[in-house]
Amino acid sequence: MGNIIQIKERVRFLLMGILMVAGAIFLMGATTEKPIIENGRYQLSAWGDGQAHGAFVIDSVSGETRIVYMYKELEDGKSMVKNNLNKPFSQAY
């Protein structure tokens, strides 16, 4: 009699586990949008010439190029910095 109760209890826990796993899989996979994968679309290039250095990003789909970072020493001891590191590609000039 005790053996039958153990079997019923194990079956109940097994079914509960299966339902929990199935529910988690269902909820994790529930999405209506497909992710946009653009691997290789944006390419980074860096440059320097001894007086200035910087980096720019190239959009290989549209052909646009944006300066991301530029630093240049000016003649009067001042410097010029262009920093678009935290801006989206569409806002970087």
N, C-alpha and C positions, 0 to 999 in steps of 0.2 A: 504494500500500500504506500509506504514511504517513497519507494522507488518511482512510482507513477507520478507522485506529486513533484518530485525533483525533475522528472522529464517534462511535465507540463510547465513548470517554472522556467526551465531552460529554453523551451520553445517560445514562451511568451517573451523572454528577454531577447532572444534571437530575432523575433519578428519586430520588436520595438527598435532594435539596433538597425535592422534593414530599413525600416521606415524613416528613422532619423538620418541615415546616410543618404537615402533616396531624396528626402526633403532638402538636405543641404546641397546635393548635386543639382537639384531642380532650381533652387534659389540662386546658386552661384552662376548658373548658366542662363538665367533669365535676362535677356537684353534684346532691345529692338534695333540698336544701331550696330553696324559693323565697324570695327576699328579701322582707322585710316593708317595704313602703313606706308611711310614714305622713306624707306631706307635708301640712303644715297642721294636724296634730293638736294640737301644742303651740304656744301663743301666749304671747308675753312682753309684759308691760306694766310700765312704770316710773311712779313717783309721787314727789312731793315737795311739802312745804308750808312750807318755810322753816326748820322746826325738825327735820324728819326727812325721809329719802328712802329709797327702796328699789325693789325689783322683785319681781314675782311671775309665776308661770307658770300658765297655764290649760290644762287638758286638755279640748279641745273635744268629745271623745267621751263622757267620763264626767261632765264638768262640774266636776271637782275643781279647786281652786285651792290653790297652795302658795307660801308666801313663800320666795323665793330669797335675797334680801339685804335687810336693813333696818338703818338707822343712825339713832339718835335722840339728841339732846342732852337730858340730864335737868336738872332745876332746880339740883341741887347741884354742877354742873360736871362730872359724870360723863357717860358715854355708854353707850348700850345698843346692842349689835350682834348681829344674828342673821345668820349666814352659812351657807347651805346650798349654796354654789356647786359643791362637788365631790360632792354626794350625788345618787343617783338620784331621780327624781320620787317614787317610792313611799316614800322615807325622809325627804323634806323636809317639815317641819311648819310 
